[in-house]
């Protein structure tokens, strides 16, 4: 999952996705214990997805980064363009 996609979700969607991903992680771990070693990469991805979701929830709880608005790409392009040109606070 991409972080921008996760940040666009509402609080309810974040909770739902966290429980779904945790359940999927449980199932993949269970299958790997039964001898199906195909899920090693999948386990790593799911653990990272859970961490990303929890990070976004915590950021919102602390007020570090509020829920994204309609068009976040414009704000991000200005800061990255300033970085590329070398202009900005030094």
C-alpha positions as CSV (number, residue, x, y, z in Angstrom):
1,X,0.0,0.0,0.0
2,X,1.2,3.5,-0.7
3,X,1.4,6.0,2.1
4,X,-0.5,8.7,0.1
5,X,-3.4,6.2,-0.3
6,X,-3.5,5.4,3.4
7,X,-3.4,9.1,4.3
8,X,-6.5,9.7,2.2
9,X,-8.6,7.2,4.2
10,X,-11.0,8.3,6.9
11,X,-10.6,7.2,10.5
12,X,-13.1,4.4,10.1
13,X,-11.4,3.1,7.0
14,X,-8.1,3.1,8.8
15,X,-9.5,1.0,11.6
16,X,-11.2,-1.4,9.2
17,X,-8.0,-1.8,7.0
18,X,-5.9,-2.4,10.1
19,X,-8.0,-5.2,11.3
20,X,-8.2,-6.7,7.8
21,X,-4.5,-6.6,7.3
22,X,-3.8,-8.0,10.8
23,X,-6.2,-10.9,10.1
24,X,-4.5,-11.5,6.7
25,X,-1.1,-11.5,8.5
26,X,-2.4,-14.1,10.9
27,X,-3.5,-16.3,8.1
28,X,-0.3,-16.0,6.2
29,X,1.8,-16.8,9.3
30,X,-0.4,-19.8,10.1
31,X,0.1,-21.1,6.5
32,X,3.8,-20.6,6.8
33,X,3.9,-22.6,10.0
34,X,2.1,-25.4,8.2
35,X,4.9,-25.6,5.7
36,X,3.8,-23.3,3.0
37,X,6.9,-21.0,2.8
38,X,5.5,-18.9,-0.1
39,X,4.4,-16.2,2.3
40,X,7.8,-14.8,3.6
41,X,7.7,-11.7,1.4
42,X,3.9,-11.3,2.0
43,X,4.5,-11.4,5.8
44,X,7.0,-8.6,5.5
45,X,4.7,-6.5,3.3
46,X,1.7,-7.0,5.7
47,X,3.8,-6.0,8.7
48,X,4.9,-2.8,7.0
49,X,1.3,-2.0,5.9
50,X,0.2,-2.3,9.5
51,X,3.0,0.0,10.6
52,X,2.1,2.5,8.0
53,X,-1.6,2.5,9.1
54,X,-0.7,2.9,12.7
55,X,1.7,5.7,11.9
56,X,-1.0,7.6,10.1
57,X,-3.4,7.1,13.0
58,X,-0.8,8.3,15.5
59,X,0.1,11.3,13.4
60,X,-3.6,12.4,13.3
61,X,-4.0,11.8,17.0
62,X,-1.0,14.0,17.8
63,X,-2.1,16.6,15.2
64,X,1.2,16.3,13.3
65,X,-0.4,15.7,10.0
66,X,-4.2,16.1,9.6
67,X,-6.3,14.1,7.1
68,X,-5.4,15.1,3.5
69,X,-7.6,17.4,1.5
70,X,-8.8,17.1,-2.0
71,X,-5.6,17.9,-4.0
72,X,-2.4,17.3,-2.1
73,X,-0.3,17.0,-5.2
74,X,-0.1,20.7,-5.8
75,X,1.3,21.5,-2.4
76,X,3.9,18.7,-2.7
77,X,5.1,19.8,-6.1
78,X,5.9,23.3,-4.9
79,X,8.2,22.1,-2.2
80,X,9.9,19.5,-4.3
81,X,10.4,22.1,-7.1
82,X,12.0,24.4,-4.6
83,X,14.3,21.7,-3.4
84,X,15.4,20.8,-7.0
85,X,16.1,24.4,-7.9
86,X,18.2,24.9,-4.7
87,X,16.0,27.8,-3.6
88,X,14.6,27.9,-0.1
89,X,15.7,28.2,3.5
90,X,19.3,27.3,4.1
